[in-house]
Amino acid sequence: MSQGSQGDWAPLDPTPGPPAPPNPFVHELHLSRLQRVKFCLLGVLLAPIRVLLAFIVLFLLWPFAWLQVAGLTEEQLREPITGWRKTVCHHGVLGLSRLLFFLLGFLRIRVRGQRASRLQAPVLVAAPHSTFFDPIVLLPCDLPKVVSRAENLSVPVIGALLRFNQAILVSRHDPASRRRVVEEVRRRATSGGKWPQVLFFPEGTCSNKKALLKFKPGAFIAGVPVQPVLIRYPNSLDTTSWAWRGPGVLKVLWLTASQPCSIVDVEFLPVYRPSPEESRDPTLYANNVQRVMAQALGIPATECEFVESLPVIVVGRLKVALEPQLWELGRVLQKAGLSPGCVDAGTEPGRSRRISQEEFAKQLQLSDSQTVADAFSYFQQDANGLVDFRDVALALAALSGGRSLEELTRLAFELFAEEPEEQAEEQAKGPGRLLYGDGFSTILHLLLGSPRPAARTLHAELCQAGARQGLSLCEFQDFSLHHPLHGKLFSTYLRPSQTPPASSPGNTTALANGTVQAPKQKGD
């Protein structure tokens, strides 16, 4: 993972206001010269020994994990394990897990508050999720059940521990998997204390602990009481954070193992019992619990989240990618020596023309198969593996830098606007072609990295002011060029006078107090 400078993030608000909350996706570790010397010495003397011993303990966990489920059928594993297996294996794994974290430098786990019983709170929600060390919270929670990716079953030792835990597994490649997970979570949460508690990290990914990401509703679907669990690492130097942009896995592990002593605080907040409205609406429930936990932590609760493996922030009423894929596409094409402005778009406005990967390569005059595959993957493909060439034409126009913002937004409108449905006689002299939800969401997804559902929601809100279901050219340009918030966003992200340079592969945009900072990036 690469490392970038840490900028503050906030909506591009044209009016002055309080300081912006920090960007939760970026973590930069600043070390003084003395600290660098200390880490070099301890990294050579202490870290290798600690990591080696920790891995030995990790492999010692495997026999206990295997023994608990050995010889049991899938049907038997659908019920909580009891008897000698539970007693021997549970305490063996619990003790060795504490030893593993102790060897990595976590000499103290300070617990505050009282953990609720499984009858009082069948579900535990832990935040902020900031590092791969966070499973340490399982220890004071007496090894509750977890939710994990099904792909982790194939990881040595980790897969055995997930089977031992009787974890709820979700597959990102199986659309029906999420429905089964929801049903299983509900079944266990409403078992009347038969099952141990289920632990969720509702943010779903790691941040830098400076703001809470948007909570996903999975932990709240059952509508049962939950107990919030706060995780803090009150160390003088934050070596544990593993954010989207920042120190990578090996560096975080090495730096943390080089610390003489690391401390983690686990705090159990009072049980949160949902109202009838929250029980019916998991999203409302999740948002309210997020605010309670953010208040207890003293950090902001944000709408930032990961969508399709990309960090997304909220600017006004619009969600945008922190680093749109359009920039990466530009770097791929520049690396191949292609100037986007030299490509003949050759597409008819308002008409969808589907092309294959071979036609795409021919149109862009690309010969390297890997470059073609990389560039083609940035566009949405239909069931036949074809892409709409209008998407390609708009992306190339945005990357070429040869158009002003007004010209670029006009081209976007002309490519995706459609003739309105037949109007009544008295409305025959209508506004001409209109930009409907699908075209609007495609434009924002291509240019700003906005998730399509969020863009469609915004389009519906913009259309509420008029009697039509689409936007005219004037209305679209008023939104994209002249709106005090979104207009500044378009001018920042598109920067029509320059294409993101290939030599700077991480021009991450940080939106702060109405300004834009393009942080430097260096490989880790």
C-alpha positions in Angstrom: 0.0 0.0 0.0 1.3 3.5 -0.8 1.6 6.5 1.4 0.3 9.9 0.8 0.3 13.1 2.8 -2.5 13.7 5.2 -5.1 16.4 4.2 -8.2 17.5 5.9 -11.5 16.7 4.3 -14.8 18.6 4.4 -17.6 19.4 2.0 -16.6 22.3 -0.4 -18.7 24.8 1.6 -18.4 28.3 0.2 -19.3 29.8 3.6 -16.8 29.8 6.5 -17.4 27.3 9.2 -15.7 25.2 11.8 -12.5 23.3 11.0 -13.0 20.4 8.6 -12.9 16.8 9.9 -9.9 14.9 8.9 -9.8 12.6 5.9 -10.5 9.2 7.4 -8.8 7.3 4.5 -5.3 8.7 4.9 -2.8 8.0 7.6 0.7 9.5 7.5 3.3 8.6 10.1 5.8 11.3 11.0 8.9 10.2 12.8 11.6 12.4 14.2 15.2 11.6 13.7 15.5 10.2 17.2 12.4 8.1 16.7 13.9 6.8 13.4 17.0 5.7 15.2 15.0 4.0 18.0 12.9 2.1 15.5 15.9 1.1 13.5 17.6 -0.4 16.6 14.4 -2.0 18.0 13.4 -3.1 14.6 16.6 -5.1 14.3 16.8 -6.4 17.8 13.2 -6.7 19.1 10.7 -6.9 16.1 12.1 -10.1 14.4 12.0 -12.0 17.7 8.5 -10.9 18.5 7.1 -11.6 15.0 8.8 -15.0 14.9 7.4 -16.1 18.3 4.0 -14.7 17.4 3.9 -16.8 14.2 4.8 -19.9 16.2 1.9 -19.2 18.6 -0.4 -18.6 15.6 0.4 -22.1 14.3 0.0 -23.6 17.8 -3.6 -22.3 17.6 -4.4 -24.6 14.7 -4.6 -27.9 16.7 -7.2 -26.4 19.1 -9.2 -24.9 16.3 -9.2 -28.2 14.3 -10.1 -30.3 17.3 -13.2 -28.3 18.1 -14.8 -29.0 14.7 -13.1 -32.4 13.8 -15.7 -35.0 12.8 -18.7 -32.7 13.0 -21.1 -32.5 10.0 -22.3 -29.2 8.5 -25.7 -29.8 10.1 -24.1 -30.1 13.5 -22.1 -27.0 13.0 -25.3 -25.1 12.4 -25.8 -25.3 16.2 -23.5 -23.9 18.9 -20.8 -26.4 20.0 -21.0 -27.5 23.6 -19.4 -30.1 25.9 -15.7 -30.9 26.3 -14.9 -29.5 22.8 -16.2 -26.1 23.9 -14.4 -26.2 27.2 -11.0 -27.4 26.1 -10.7 -25.7 22.7 -12.3 -22.4 23.7 -9.9 -21.8 26.7 -6.9 -23.1 24.6 -7.6 -20.6 21.8 -8.4 -17.8 24.2 -5.1 -18.2 26.2 -2.9 -18.6 23.1 -4.5 -15.6 21.4 -3.7 -13.4 24.4 -0.1 -14.7 24.3 0.1 -13.9 20.6 -0.9 -10.3 21.1 1.4 -10.1 24.1 4.3 -11.2 22.0 3.5 -8.5 19.4 3.9 -5.9 22.1 0.3 -5.5 23.4 1.3 -5.9 27.0 -1.8 -4.3 28.4 -5.5 -4.5 27.4 -7.4 -2.0 29.6 -11.2 -2.7 29.8 -13.7 -0.1 30.8 -17.4 -0.6 31.3 -19.3 -3.9 31.7 -19.9 -6.4 28.9 -23.6 -7.2 28.5 -24.8 -10.8 28.5 -25.9 -12.5 25.3 -29.5 -12.1 26.4 -29.1 -8.3 27.0 -27.3 -7.7 23.8 -27.0 -10.5 21.2 -24.9 -8.3 18.9 -21.7 -6.3 19.6 -20.6 -3.5 17.3 -16.9 -2.4 17.5 -15.4 0.9 16.2 -13.3 2.5 15.0 -12.0 -0.3 12.8 -8.4 1.0 12.1 -6.1 -2.0 11.9 -5.6 -5.7 11.4 -4.8 -5.8 15.2 -8.5 -5.0 16.0 -9.4 -8.7 16.5 -7.7 -8.2 19.9 -11.2 -6.9 21.0 -12.4 -10.5 20.8 -10.4 -11.4 23.9 -12.3 -9.2 26.5 -15.5 -10.2 24.6 -14.8 -13.9 25.3 -14.4 -14.8 21.6 -17.8 -13.9 20.1 -18.8 -15.1 16.7 -17.7 -12.9 13.8 -18.7 -12.2 10.2 -15.9 -12.8 7.6 -15.3 -13.2 3.9 -15.8 -16.8 2.6 -12.5 -16.4 0.7 -10.6 -16.3 4.1 -11.4 -20.0 4.6 -8.6 -20.9 2.2 -6.0 -18.9 4.2 -3.8 -21.3 6.3 -4.6 -21.2 10.1 -7.0 -18.3 9.6 -9.5 -20.6 7.8 -9.2 -23.1 10.7 -9.9 -20.3 13.2 -12.9 -19.2 11.3 -14.3 -22.8 11.4 -13.5 -22.9 15.1 -15.4 -19.7 15.6 -18.4 -20.9 13.6 -18.1 -17.6 11.8 -20.8 -16.3 9.5 -19.3 -16.3 6.0 -20.2 -13.9 3.2 -19.1 -14.3 -0.4 -18.7 -11.2 -2.5 -19.0 -13.2 -5.7 -22.4 -14.8 -4.8 -25.4 -12.4 -4.9 -27.5 -14.8 -2.8 -24.8 -15.0 -0.1 -25.7 -11.7 1.5 -29.3 -12.8 1.9 -28.2 -16.0 3.6 -25.9 -14.0 5.9 -28.8 -11.7 6.9 -31.0 -14.7 7.7 -28.2 -16.4 9.7 -27.5 -13.2 11.7 -31.2 -12.8 12.5 -31.4 -16.5 13.5 -28.5 -16.3 15.9 -29.5 -12.9 17.3 -33.0 -14.0 18.1 -32.0 -17.4 19.5 -32.8 -16.3 23.1 -29.2 -16.6 24.3 -28.6 -20.1 22.7 -25.8 -18.7 20.5 -22.9 -16.6 21.8 -22.8 -12.9 20.8 -22.0 -11.9 17.3 -19.3 -9.2 16.8 -19.4 -6.7 13.9 -17.1 -4.0 12.7 -19.9 -2.0 11.1 -17.6 0.3 9.1 -16.6 -2.6 7.0 -13.0 -1.3 6.4 -10.2 0.4 8.2 -9.8 4.1 8.7 -7.3 6.3 10.6 -9.4 6.6 13.8 -10.0 10.3 13.2 -13.6 9.9 12.0 -16.1 7.1 11.9 -17.0 5.8 8.5 -20.7 5.2 7.6 -22.0 2.1 9.4 -23.3 -0.7 7.2 -26.7 -2.0 8.3 -25.8 -5.7 8.5 -25.4 -5.6 12.3 -28.7 -3.9 12.8 -31.0 -5.9 10.5 -32.2 -8.2 13.3 -33.6 -5.2 15.2 -32.3 -6.5 18.5 -30.4 -4.5 21.2 -26.7 -4.0 20.5 -23.8 -3.1 22.7 -21.3 -0.6 21.2 -17.6 -1.4 21.9 -15.0 1.3 21.5 -11.4 0.5 20.6 -8.6 3.0 21.3 -4.8 2.7 21.0 -3.6 5.5 23.4 0.0 5.2 22.5 2.3 8.2 22.0 3.0 7.2 18.4 0.2 5.7 16.2 1.9 2.7 14.5 -1.2 0.6 14.3 -3.4 2.5 11.8 -3.8 0.7 8.5 -5.7 3.1 6.2 -6.5 3.1 2.5 -3.5 5.3 1.9 -0.7 5.0 4.4 1.9 2.5 5.7 1.4 -1.0 4.4 0.9 -4.3 6.3 4.6 -5.1 6.8 5.5 -1.6 7.9 2.6 -1.5 10.4 3.6 -4.9 11.8 7.3 -4.0 11.9 6.7 -0.6 13.6 4.2 -2.0 16.1 6.5 -4.9 17.0 9.3 -2.4 17.5 7.4 -0.5 20.2 8.5 -1.4 23.7 4.9 -1.5 24.8 1.6 -1.0 23.1 -1.7 -0.4 24.9 -5.2 -0.9 23.8 -8.3 0.3 25.5 -11.6 -1.5 25.1 -14.7 0.3 26.4 -18.2 -1.2 26.6 -20.9 1.4 26.3 -24.4 0.9 27.7 -26.6 -1.4 25.6 -28.5 0.5 22.8 -32.1 -0.7 22.6 -33.7 0.3 19.3 -37.0 2.2 19.0 -39.8 0.7 17.0 -38.8 2.9 14.1 -35.2 1.8 14.3 -36.2 -1.9 14.5 -38.0 -1.5 11.2 -35.3 0.6 9.6 -31.7 -0.8 9.9 -30.1 2.2 8.2 -31.7 4.6 10.7 -30.6 2.2 13.5 -27.0 2.1 12.2 -26.8 5.9 11.8 -28.0 6.5 15.4 -25.6 4.0 16.9 -22.8 5.6 14.8 -23.6 9.0 16.3 -23.6 7.7 19.8 -20.2 6.0 19.4 -18.7 9.0 17.6 -19.9 11.3 20.5 -18.3 8.9 23.0 -15.0 8.9 21.0 -15.0 12.6 20.5 -14.7 12.3 16.7 -17.0 13.1 13.8 -19.5 10.7 12.4 -19.3 10.9 8.6 -21.0 9.5 5.5 -17.7 8.3 4.1 -17.6 4.7 3.0 -16.1 2.2 0.5 -18.1 1.6 -2.7 -16.8 -1.0 -5.2 -13.4 -1.0 -3.4 -13.0 2.8 -3.7 -13.2 5.3 -0.9 -16.2 7.7 -1.3 -16.7 11.0 0.4 -19.8 13.2 0.6 -19.8 16.7 -0.9 -23.1 18.4 -0.4 -25.8 16.1 -1.6 -23.4 14.1 -3.8 -21.1 11.2 -3.2 -17.8 11.3 -5.1 -14.7 9.0 -5.2 -11.7 10.3 -3.3 -9.7 9.4 -6.3 -11.8 8.8 -9.5 -10.9 5.9 -11.7 -10.8 8.4 -14.6 -7.4 9.6 -13.3 -6.1 6.0 -13.2 -7.4 5.5 -16.8 -5.4 8.6 -17.8 -2.3 7.2 -16.3 -2.7 3.8 -18.0 -3.2 5.5 -21.4 -0.3 7.9 -20.9 1.9 5.0 -19.9 1.0 3.4 -23.2 2.0 6.6 -25.0 -1.5 7.4 -26.1 -2.7 11.0 -26.1 -6.5 10.9 -25.5 -7.0 14.0 -27.6 -5.7 12.2 -30.7 -8.5 9.6 -30.6 -11.5 10.1 -32.9 -14.5 9.6 -30.6 -16.8 9.1 -33.6 -20.0 8.5 -31.6 -23.5 9.7 -32.4 -25.0 11.9 -29.6 -27.9 10.3 -27.8 -27.2 6.9 -29.4 -25.7 4.0 -27.5 -23.1 2.1 -29.6 -21.8 -1.0 -28.0 -18.2 -2.1 -28.7 -16.1 -5.1 -27.8 -12.6 -5.1 -26.3 -11.2 -5.8 -29.8 -13.0 -2.8 -31.3 -12.0 -0.7 -28.3 -8.3 -1.5 -29.0 -8.7 -0.7 -32.6 -10.5 2.6 -31.9 -7.8 3.7 -29.5 -5.0 2.2 -31.6 -3.6 0.1 -28.7 -1.6 -3.0 -29.4 -0.5 -4.2 -26.0 -3.1 -6.7 -24.7 -2.5 -5.9 -21.0 -2.9 -2.2 -21.6 -6.1 -2.9 -23.6 -7.5 -5.1 -20.8 -6.6 -2.6 -18.1 -8.2 0.4 -19.9 -11.3 -1.6 -21.0 -11.9 -2.6 -17.4 -12.6 1.0 -16.3 -15.9 1.0 -18.2 -19.1 -0.7 -17.3 -19.7 -3.9 -19.3 -23.0 -5.5 -20.2 -23.8 -9.2 -20.0 -22.1 -9.7 -23.4 -18.9 -8.0 -22.3 -19.5 -4.9 -24.4 -19.2 -1.2 -23.3 -21.0 1.9 -24.5 -18.7 3.9 -26.6 -20.3 7.1 -25.4 -18.6 6.3 -22.0 -15.3 6.0 -23.8 -15.8 9.2 -25.7 -16.6 11.3 -22.6 -13.7 9.8 -20.6 -11.2 10.6 -23.4 -12.6 14.1 -23.8 -12.2 14.8 -20.1 -8.6 13.4 -20.1 -7.5 15.3 -23.3 -7.6 18.7 -21.5 -8.5 20.4 -24.8 -12.0 21.6 -23.8 -13.2 24.1 -21.3 -15.6 23.0 -18.6 -18.5 24.5 -20.4 -17.6 22.6 -23.6 -17.0 19.4 -21.7 -20.4 19.5 -19.9 -22.1 20.4 -23.2 -20.5 17.3 -24.8 -21.6 15.1 -21.9 -25.1 16.4 -22.2 -25.2 15.9 -26.0 -23.9 12.3 -25.6 -26.4 11.1 -23.0 -29.4 13.4 -23.4 -32.5 11.8 -25.0 -35.6 13.0 -26.7 -38.4 13.3 -24.2 -41.4 11.0 -24.5 -44.2 12.3 -26.6 -45.7 15.3 -25.0 -49.3 16.5 -25.0 -50.4 18.9 -27.7 -50.1 22.0 -25.4 -46.6 21.0 -24.4 -45.3 20.2 -27.9 -42.9 23.1 -27.7 -40.9 21.6 -24.9 -37.3 22.1 -23.9 -35.9 19.6 -26.5 -33.6 16.8 -25.4 -33.4 16.0 -21.7 -30.9 14.3 -19.5 -32.6 11.5 -17.6 -31.4 9.6 -14.5 -29.4 6.9 -16.3 -27.4 9.4 -18.4 -26.9 11.7 -15.4 -25.6 8.9 -13.2 -23.3 7.7 -16.0 -21.8 11.2 -16.4 -21.2 11.6 -12.7 -19.8 8.1 -12.4 -17.3 8.6 -15.2 -16.2 12.1 -14.3 -16.4 12.1 -10.5 -16.5 8.5 -9.5 -20.0 8.9 -8.0 -21.8 5.6 -7.2 -24.7 5.4 -9.7 -27.5 4.9 -7.1 -26.4 8.0 -5.3 -26.2 10.0 -8.5 -29.7 8.8 -9.5 -31.1 10.0 -6.1 -29.5 13.4 -6.6 -31.0 13.6 -10.2 -34.5 12.9 -8.8 -34.0 15.7 -6.2 -32.9 18.1 -8.9 -35.9 17.2 -11.0 -38.4 17.8 -8.2 -38.1 21.6 -8.7 -39.7 21.2 -12.2 -42.5 19.2 -13.8 -40.2 17.1 -15.9 -38.3 13.9 -15.2 -35.1 15.1 -17.0 -32.7 18.1 -17.0 -32.3 20.5 -19.8 -28.8 21.6 -20.9 -29.2 24.9 -19.1 -30.2 23.1 -15.9 -27.4 20.6 -16.1 -24.8 23.3 -16.7 -26.3 25.4 -13.9 -25.7 22.4 -11.6 -22.2 21.4 -12.9 -20.8 24.9 -13.5 -22.6 27.5 -11.4 -23.7 25.7 -8.3 -21.6 27.1 -5.4 -20.7 23.6 -4.1 -21.0 21.1 -7.0 -19.6 23.6 -9.6 -16.4 23.9 -7.6 -16.3 20.1 -7.3 -16.4 19.7 -11.1 -13.7 22.3 -11.7 -11.5 20.6 -9.2 -11.9 17.0 -10.3 -11.8 17.6 -14.0 -9.1 20.2 -14.3 -9.6 20.4 -18.0 -6.3 22.2 -18.6 -4.2 19.3 -17.5 -4.3 15.5 -17.4 -3.2 13.8 -14.2 0.5 13.2 -14.8 1.7 9.6 -15.2 4.7 10.3 -13.0 2.4 11.1 -10.0 0.3 8.0 -9.6 -1.6 9.1 -6.6 -3.0 12.6 -7.0 -5.5 12.0 -4.2 -7.9 14.9 -3.8 -8.4 16.1 -0.3 -11.4 18.5 0.0 -10.8 20.9 2.8 -12.4 24.2 3.7 -13.3 25.0 0.2 -9.8 24.3 -1.1 -8.2 21.3 -2.8 -4.9 19.8 -1.9 -3.2 17.3 -4.1 -0.9 15.4 -1.7 2.4 13.9 -2.6 2.7 10.2 -2.6 5.6 7.9 -2.3 5.8 4.1 -2.6 5.9 2.1 0.6 
